[in-house]
Amino acid sequence: MSTDVWSVDERSVDEREVVSTVDDADGAAQFVVADIARDEAWVSIEETDACSLDEWR
């Protein structure tokens, strides 16, 4: 389900910008997904538990 709101001419200013990265936290690699347009909007999982791109396809 999408929560994006569209006007006749363009997207709303409430648009999301989601990115991902691998980061080191407490000595372990973490796969992190975050909406950088919002505060505290992120999730993480240990890199070894995350799916590879091929597994997502």
C-alpha positions as YAML, in Angstrom:
chain: A
units: angstrom
residues:
- id: 1
  name: MET
  ca: [0.00, 0.00, 0.00]
- id: 2
  name: SER
  ca: [1.37, 3.39, -0.93]
- id: 3
  name: THR
  ca: [1.00, 6.45, 1.26]
- id: 4
  name: ASP
  ca: [2.28, 8.89, -1.37]
- id: 5
  name: VAL
  ca: [-0.03, 11.77, -2.13]
- id: 6
  name: TRP
  ca: [-0.13, 13.22, -5.63]
- id: 7
  name: SER
  ca: [-1.45, 16.53, -6.85]
- id: 8
  name: VAL
  ca: [-2.45, 17.21, -10.43]
- id: 9
  name: ASP
  ca: [1.00, 18.51, -11.36]
- id: 10
  name: GLU
  ca: [3.52, 16.99, -8.93]
- id: 11
  name: ARG
  ca: [4.14, 14.89, -5.84]
- id: 12
  name: SER
  ca: [3.34, 16.29, -2.43]
- id: 13
  name: VAL
  ca: [6.02, 17.73, -0.17]
- id: 14
  name: ASP
  ca: [5.43, 14.75, 2.13]
- id: 15
  name: GLU
  ca: [7.55, 12.59, -0.18]
- id: 16
  name: ARG
  ca: [9.82, 9.89, 1.19]
- id: 17
  name: GLU
  ca: [13.48, 9.31, 0.37]
- id: 18
  name: VAL
  ca: [14.50, 5.77, 1.32]
- id: 19
  name: VAL
  ca: [18.14, 4.62, 1.19]
- id: 20
  name: SER
  ca: [20.08, 1.61, 2.43]
- id: 21
  name: THR
  ca: [23.63, 0.97, 3.57]
- id: 22
  name: VAL
  ca: [25.83, -1.44, 5.48]
- id: 23
  name: ASP
  ca: [27.14, 0.12, 8.69]
- id: 24
  name: ASP
  ca: [29.27, -1.08, 11.58]
- id: 25
  name: ALA
  ca: [27.38, -1.01, 14.91]
- id: 26
  name: ASP
  ca: [28.83, -2.48, 18.09]
- id: 27
  name: GLY
  ca: [31.45, -4.39, 16.10]
- id: 28
  name: ALA
  ca: [28.96, -6.12, 13.77]
- id: 29
  name: ALA
  ca: [27.98, -5.21, 10.21]
- id: 30
  name: GLN
  ca: [24.33, -4.05, 10.01]
- id: 31
  name: PHE
  ca: [22.17, -3.64, 6.91]
- id: 32
  name: VAL
  ca: [20.20, -0.41, 7.47]
- id: 33
  name: VAL
  ca: [17.16, 0.92, 5.57]
- id: 34
  name: ALA
  ca: [16.17, 4.50, 6.37]
- id: 35
  name: ASP
  ca: [13.77, 7.21, 5.24]
- id: 36
  name: ILE
  ca: [16.16, 10.17, 5.39]
- id: 37
  name: ALA
  ca: [13.31, 12.67, 5.06]
- id: 38
  name: ARG
  ca: [11.99, 11.69, 8.52]
- id: 39
  name: ASP
  ca: [13.52, 11.51, 11.98]
- id: 40
  name: GLU
  ca: [13.88, 8.05, 13.53]
- id: 41
  name: ALA
  ca: [12.46, 6.26, 10.45]
- id: 42
  name: TRP
  ca: [14.87, 3.35, 10.03]
- id: 43
  name: VAL
  ca: [15.27, -0.40, 10.57]
- id: 44
  name: SER
  ca: [18.35, -2.60, 10.68]
- id: 45
  name: ILE
  ca: [19.29, -6.25, 10.64]
- id: 46
  name: GLU
  ca: [22.62, -8.05, 10.93]
- id: 47
  name: GLU
  ca: [24.20, -8.17, 7.50]
- id: 48
  name: THR
  ca: [24.53, -11.96, 7.66]
- id: 49
  name: ASP
  ca: [20.73, -12.27, 8.12]
- id: 50
  name: ALA
  ca: [19.81, -9.89, 5.27]
- id: 51
  name: CYS
  ca: [18.78, -11.23, 1.83]
- id: 52
  name: SER
  ca: [21.08, -10.70, -1.12]
- id: 53
  name: LEU
  ca: [19.85, -8.80, -4.18]
- id: 54
  name: ASP
  ca: [19.55, -12.06, -6.11]
- id: 55
  name: GLU
  ca: [17.29, -13.49, -3.37]
- id: 56
  name: TRP
  ca: [14.99, -10.44, -3.64]
- id: 57
  name: ARG
  ca: [14.51, -10.93, -7.39]
...
